[in-house]
Amino acid sequence: MLSASDSAEILTNNPGALDAGAHGIVVPLIYTVEDAKRLVSSAKFPPEGHRGFGSPFSTQSFTNEPMTHYLQHANSALQTIVQIETKSALESVEDIAAIPGVDCLLIGPFDLGNNIGRPILGAMHQELRDAIDRIKEAAHKEGKKVGIYCTSGEQSRGFAEMGFDMISIAADMLAVQAHFTDTLAVARGQGKEKKDGVGYDGR
């Protein structure tokens, strides 16, 4: 996984994801306010940043809009999401949230827990819960969105009720494993069967 500095460097020299048509980027492992500022600058066209202009793919991937339209609206339309999952980013989270061009703070609770010395080994430690709440409050105070990575529906619902704006409800590795485990159990006559007549899409 790349650091924020490495990601910003790649965007500066070759903003491939944005030029290929992505309308948002998520950058992990932000460490400092300067990391976040450099990232925003790399993702924005002048005068807000120093992203180069010229790829035709960024306009054709969605609505095939004119390139001049994309140039005029990309700075405000593209989403820049920074992951707050290091101790130093947590300590500066209010300043990071206040940076113009940072649209959303995304919490990686496992890395954040590791970085503050409260790894998730079962239930979340209260210090980690307090850190998560601090990040949410920092984002909302600046009118920004806040997201969090979750691993279950129950956990996701809890964070939704707390006011989080963006929530991943499951990890793909765990979801695929759970699906095949349940399906295999049914095939063995050990699980709950679905109704007859479902189509290829499961409906």
N, C-alpha and C positions, 0 to 999 in steps of 0.2 A: 504494500500500500504506500502511495506517495505521500510525502509531507505536503503541507500547504505551500511551502516555499518551492518545492519541486513542481507541484501542480501549477503554481503561478508562473514558473519559468516556462513550462510547456505551453501554457496559454499565451504567454508573451511572444514566444517564437513560432508557435504553430497551434493556434486555437482550433484544433481539429474538430472537437465535438460541436462547438458553436458553428463553425463553417460548414459542418456536415448537416446542420439543420436542427440541432438540439435547441430547445427554447428554455432550457434551464440547466444549471450545473450544480452538483453537490460535491463539495471539497472536504475531505476528512482531515483530521489532525491539525486543526488550527492551533497555533501556539501563542501568537502575539497579535496585538492590534495592527502592527505593521504587516503581518502575514495577510490579514483580512483586507487591509487597504490595498496591498499589492494585487491581491486576487481580483478585487473589484475593478481596479485600474486595467488589469489585463483583459477583463471581460467586456469592457465598455469602449465604445468608439469615442474619439475626441469630440468635445473638449473634456468629457468626464473621465476618459481613460486613454489608452494608446493601442487599442485593438486595431489591426489592419482590416481593410475592406476590399472585397473582390470576389469571394467565393459565390458562385451562383446557386449552390446547393442549399444554403441557409434559407433562401426565399422559396425554393421549389418544394421543400419537404412537407409543407402544410397547405397553404392557400395559393401558391404560385403567384404571390404578390410581386409587384415591380420591385426591383432592387432599390430604387430610390425610396420607396415606402418603407422597406425594411431598414434602411440606413437611418431614416428619420424616427423610427419607432422602437428599434431594438433596445436602446438603452433603458427605456421604461418598461418594455414588455418582457424582456428576458429575466428569468428568476435566478438569483445568485444565493445559494444556500450554503452556509458554513456549518460544519459540525463542531460542536463544543464538546470535547471529550478529553481534554488535557487539563491538568491543574493550573497551568499558567493562563490558559484561555478562560477558565472559570474565574480566576482572580481578576481578569480584565473584561468580564462578560458585558458589563454595562457600557464600557467604551466601544466594544465590538458591535453591540446592538445599535449603537448610535451612529455608526458609519453609514453615510448615504450610499445606497447601492447594495447593501446587505439586506436581503429581503426576508430571510428566514434563518433562525437558529435551529439546527437539528441536533438533538442530544443522542450521543452514543453511550448508553448507560454502562455497558460492560467496560469499555475503555476508560470512561470517566471514573468509574469505581476503582479500576486498577490504578489510575493516575493519582487519585487522592488517597490511596491506601485503604480503600473500602471495597475490595472486589466482591462481586456478587457470587456468593457461595451457597446461597439459599435465598432467604428473605433479604431484601435490600436493607442496608444499614441506614439508620436515621440521618447520618451525615450525608450520605448519597442522596437521600430523598430531599434533604434541605438544599443540596446543590442543584438538583433538578428544578425545584421550585424557584430558586434564585434565577436560573436561566429563563424560566418561563416569565417571571415578573420583569426581567430586564428586557426581553423581547417585546412584551405587551406594552411596557411603558413607552417604548419608542414607536409603537404602532406597527411592529413587525410580527410576523407569524413565528410560531414555535412548533417544532415537531419532535417526535421521539420514536425510537425503535422499540417495538414490543414483540413478544414471542407467543402471545396467546390472546384469544378473544376476551378473556376475563381481564387480563392486564390492560388491554387496549381500551376496554370500556371504562376502566377506572381512570385512565389518563384523559379520556374524552370528557368524563364528568368533571375533571379538574380544570378543563378549559383549554386543552391542547388543540391546536389547529390541524395538525397533520400527524397521522399515526400509521406506522407500518404494523399490520395486524399479525403477521407471522413471518418466520424465517423460511425461505424456500426449502432449505435442506431439511428442516424439521417437518414442514408441511407435506413434502413429497414422501418422506419416510412414514409419516402418520397415515397418509392416504393408502399407501401400499400395504402397510400393516393391517389396516382395517379391511381392505379388499381381500387380502390373503385369509384373514380370519373368517370372512363370509364364505370364501371358496372352500374352506375346511369345515364349514358348518358350525363355526364357533362365534360368529358375529351377527350383528343385526342386518337383515337383508333389506334392500331397497324394494320399492314397489315394482311390479312387472311392467314392461312396456316402455321403459325409458329409452330415449334415443342415444345416439353416439355422444351427444353433448351432456348426457346425464339428466336430461329433462324429459 
